[in-house]
């Protein structure tokens, strides 16, 4: 494969991911504002985004930090929220596993929802691509999104620092989570996982150190996984009868 082909794949990734900037920008802005509200300065808010680069995990960690949750619980909760990325990585391995270690490490850092979704669709469609083209496309899907997230974080932190404390922004964080969760409920298994986690989270609020979040998340994942198995068996049995 030629360098020009990899370059074309990179720019295609840029073009395909461009619409996601319309979503990434506002959420990055919101994170910056909430980070400032939580007491982080601009450098700290940007460092947070650079170190984590995972919207849902960042919002989760920020909320727990505001509630003075122990650091270990914050880290575990953020990791639990982002466990889906492990599944993304497993799906991407057949396509990107032959790349050099430094590229795979960089790709792991950039593995987010839109990069995964776009890449899997394109990789399955373009059977003529080799690993260099696939990796170039994957990096391209973050060519606009990652810088937009960082720029929005800085802007939000600057704006948030000028907002009077009397206004209060505590209500914005739950709304942000609802906006992120809604589009993810794509299958019955997702819905079951969501409502199971919600049901468990209510009594789990009595647990110390916000451990209820972890317990509810685990319960939701277990219910979703079991539902997925049940629906798959049901579909297999239905196909066998035909």
Secondary structure per residue as TSV (DSSP state, phi and psi in degrees):
chain	resnum	aa	ss	phi	psi
A	1	X	-	360.0	140.9
A	2	X	-	-88.3	162.8
A	3	X	H	-63.3	-36.9
A	4	X	H	-63.2	-34.9
A	5	X	H	-66.5	-42.7
A	6	X	H	-64.2	-38.8
A	7	X	H	-64.5	-41.3
A	8	X	H	-63.0	-39.9
A	9	X	H	-64.1	-39.6
A	10	X	H	-61.0	-47.7
A	11	X	H	-69.3	-28.5
A	12	X	H	-66.6	-39.4
A	13	X	H	-61.8	-39.1
A	14	X	H	-60.2	-49.2
A	15	X	H	-65.3	-42.3
A	16	X	H	-65.8	-32.3
A	17	X	H	-89.4	-8.8
A	18	X	G	-53.1	-43.3
A	19	X	G	-60.4	-25.2
A	20	X	G	-70.6	-17.0
A	21	X	H	-62.0	-30.7
A	22	X	H	-65.1	-23.6
A	23	X	H	-94.6	-43.5
A	24	X	H	-62.1	-42.0
A	25	X	H	-56.5	-56.5
A	26	X	H	-60.3	-38.8
A	27	X	H	-70.8	-38.1
A	28	X	H	-64.2	-39.0
A	29	X	H	-62.2	-44.2
A	30	X	H	-63.3	-42.2
A	31	X	H	-61.3	-43.1
A	32	X	H	-61.1	-42.3
A	33	X	H	-63.2	-46.5
A	34	X	H	-67.8	-33.7
A	35	X	H	-64.2	-41.5
A	36	X	H	-65.4	-40.0
A	37	X	H	-62.5	-32.2
A	38	X	T	-80.7	-4.8
A	39	X	T	105.3	3.0
A	40	X	-	-82.3	141.5
A	41	X	-	-85.2	-179.6
A	42	X	H	-62.0	-43.8
A	43	X	H	-63.8	-42.3
A	44	X	H	-67.0	-39.7
A	45	X	H	-65.3	-42.7
A	46	X	H	-65.9	-41.4
A	47	X	H	-61.9	-36.7
A	48	X	H	-60.0	-49.3
A	49	X	H	-66.1	-39.0
A	50	X	H	-66.5	-39.8
A	51	X	H	-74.3	-36.7
A	52	X	H	-101.0	-50.2
A	53	X	-	45.3	58.1
A	54	X	-	-156.9	102.9
A	55	X	H	-51.6	-53.7
A	56	X	H	-63.6	-39.8
A	57	X	H	-66.6	-37.9
A	58	X	H	-65.6	-44.6
A	59	X	H	-64.8	-39.6
A	60	X	H	-63.0	-49.4
A	61	X	H	-62.6	-39.4
A	62	X	H	-64.3	-43.0
A	63	X	H	-62.0	-44.1
A	64	X	H	-67.7	-36.5
A	65	X	H	-63.6	-37.7
A	66	X	H	-64.5	-27.1
A	67	X	T	-93.8	11.1
A	68	X	T	58.5	39.8
A	69	X	-	-74.7	142.9
A	70	X	-	-53.5	144.5
A	71	X	H	-56.6	-41.1
A	72	X	H	-61.2	-40.5
A	73	X	H	-67.6	-37.7
A	74	X	H	-60.0	-46.9
A	75	X	H	-64.3	-45.0
A	76	X	H	-63.7	-41.8
A	77	X	H	-64.5	-43.9
A	78	X	H	-63.0	-39.9
A	79	X	H	-66.2	-39.6
A	80	X	H	-63.4	-41.3
A	81	X	H	-63.3	-31.8
A	82	X	T	-100.2	17.8
A	83	X	T	-61.8	-25.3
A	84	X	H	-60.5	-25.4
A	85	X	H	-65.0	-30.4
A	86	X	H	-62.7	-39.0
A	87	X	H	-68.8	-37.6
A	88	X	H	-58.6	-45.7
A	89	X	H	-62.0	-40.6
A	90	X	H	-63.2	-38.1
A	91	X	H	-70.1	-32.3
A	92	X	H	-82.1	-20.7
A	93	X	H	-55.3	-43.3
A	94	X	H	-61.0	-24.0
A	95	X	H	-95.8	-31.8
A	96	X	H	-117.9	0.2
A	97	X	T	-64.5	-20.7
A	98	X	T	-88.6	-2.8
A	99	X	S	-70.9	158.2
A	100	X	-	-57.9	155.3
A	101	X	H	-57.8	-42.4
A	102	X	H	-65.2	-34.2
A	103	X	H	-69.6	-40.9
A	104	X	H	-65.6	-37.3
A	105	X	H	-64.9	-42.6
A	106	X	H	-66.9	-39.0
A	107	X	H	-65.4	-36.8
A	108	X	H	-61.4	-40.9
A	109	X	H	-64.3	-35.0
A	110	X	T	-93.4	6.3
A	111	X	-	-75.8	100.8
A	112	X	-	-129.6	174.5
A	113	X	H	-55.1	-51.4
A	114	X	H	-69.8	-34.6
A	115	X	H	-64.9	-43.0
A	116	X	H	-65.2	-49.2
A	117	X	H	-61.6	-47.9
A	118	X	H	-64.4	-43.1
A	119	X	H	-66.4	-43.4
A	120	X	H	-63.0	-39.8
A	121	X	H	-63.1	-45.2
A	122	X	H	-72.8	-38.0
A	123	X	H	-63.9	-40.2
A	124	X	H	-70.1	-29.6
A	125	X	H	-80.8	-34.0
A	126	X	-	-104.1	79.9
A	127	X	T	-68.9	-14.8
A	128	X	T	-83.7	-8.5
A	129	X	-	-78.9	141.7
A	130	X	-	-95.8	-175.7
A	131	X	H	-59.8	-42.0
A	132	X	H	-58.9	-41.4
A	133	X	H	-69.2	-41.0
A	134	X	H	-64.9	-42.4
A	135	X	H	-66.1	-38.8
A	136	X	H	-63.0	-41.6
A	137	X	H	-64.4	-43.7
A	138	X	H	-59.3	-46.2
A	139	X	H	-63.1	-36.2
A	140	X	H	-62.6	-33.6
A	141	X	T	-65.6	-15.0
A	142	X	T	-111.2	4.1
A	143	X	T	-62.4	-31.0
A	144	X	T	-104.1	-39.3
A	145	X	H	-64.7	-47.7
A	146	X	H	-62.5	-49.7
A	147	X	H	-61.6	-35.6
A	148	X	H	-64.9	-39.4
A	149	X	H	-63.7	-43.6
A	150	X	H	-67.2	-44.3
A	151	X	H	-62.9	-40.6
A	152	X	H	-66.6	-36.7
A	153	X	H	-60.7	-45.8
A	154	X	H	-61.8	-47.4
A	155	X	H	-61.1	-45.3
A	156	X	H	-62.6	-40.0
A	157	X	H	-65.3	-39.0
A	158	X	H	-66.3	-42.7
A	159	X	H	-68.0	-44.1
A	160	X	H	-62.0	-33.2
A	161	X	H	-65.9	-21.9
A	162	X	T	-96.5	-1.4
A	163	X	S	-84.1	126.7
A	164	X	-	-61.0	143.5
A	165	X	T	-61.8	-25.4
A	166	X	T	-65.6	-24.0
A	167	X	T	-71.5	-42.0
A	168	X	-	71.8	132.7
A	169	X	-	-124.9	15.0
A	170	X	H	-59.9	-31.4
A	171	X	H	-72.6	-17.9
A	172	X	H	-72.0	-35.1
A	173	X	H	-63.1	-47.8
A	174	X	H	-60.4	-36.7
A	175	X	H	-64.4	-39.5
A	176	X	H	-62.4	-42.8
A	177	X	H	-62.7	-41.7
A	178	X	H	-61.6	-39.9
A	179	X	H	-66.7	-32.2
A	180	X	H	-78.2	-35.8
A	181	X	H	-72.2	-41.7
A	182	X	H	-47.6	-55.1
A	183	X	T	-65.7	-15.7
A	184	X	T	-82.8	-12.5
A	185	X	-	-83.5	72.1
A	186	X	-	-93.4	-22.7
A	187	X	S	-132.3	163.7
A	188	X	H	-57.2	-34.2
A	189	X	H	-64.6	-38.7
A	190	X	H	-63.4	-42.0
A	191	X	H	-64.7	-43.2
A	192	X	H	-62.8	-42.9
A	193	X	H	-61.3	-42.8
A	194	X	H	-63.4	-50.9
A	195	X	H	-72.1	-28.8
A	196	X	H	-65.5	-45.9
A	197	X	H	-61.4	-40.1
A	198	X	H	-63.5	-44.9
A	199	X	H	-63.8	-40.7
A	200	X	H	-72.4	-32.8
A	201	X	H	-65.6	-28.2
A	202	X	H	-64.4	-56.5
A	203	X	H	-70.2	-23.9
A	204	X	H	-72.6	-10.6
A	205	X	T	-63.6	-18.0
A	206	X	T	-75.5	-12.8
A	207	X	S	-74.4	146.6
A	208	X	G	-74.5	160.7
A	209	X	G	57.7	26.8
A	210	X	G	58.2	28.0
A	211	X	H	-65.9	-18.0
A	212	X	H	-58.2	-32.0
A	213	X	H	-62.2	-43.7
A	214	X	H	-67.8	-45.1
A	215	X	H	-61.4	-44.9
A	216	X	H	-64.6	-39.2
A	217	X	H	-64.5	-43.5
A	218	X	H	-63.9	-42.3
A	219	X	H	-62.3	-41.4
A	220	X	H	-63.9	-42.7
A	221	X	H	-65.1	-40.5
A	222	X	H	-65.1	-42.4
A	223	X	H	-66.0	-41.8
A	224	X	H	-63.7	-42.3
A	225	X	H	-65.0	-42.0
A	226	X	H	-66.1	-39.2
A	227	X	H	-64.3	-39.1
A	228	X	H	-61.8	-43.5
A	229	X	H	-63.0	-43.6
A	230	X	H	-64.4	-44.6
A	231	X	H	-65.7	-36.9
A	232	X	H	-66.4	-42.6
A	233	X	H	-63.9	-39.7
A	234	X	H	-63.8	-43.0
A	235	X	H	-67.1	-38.6
A	236	X	H	-64.1	-41.9
A	237	X	H	-66.7	-37.4
A	238	X	H	-66.3	-39.3
A	239	X	H	-68.3	-35.6
A	240	X	H	-66.6	-29.8
A	241	X	H	-76.5	-20.4
A	242	X	-	-78.3	360.0
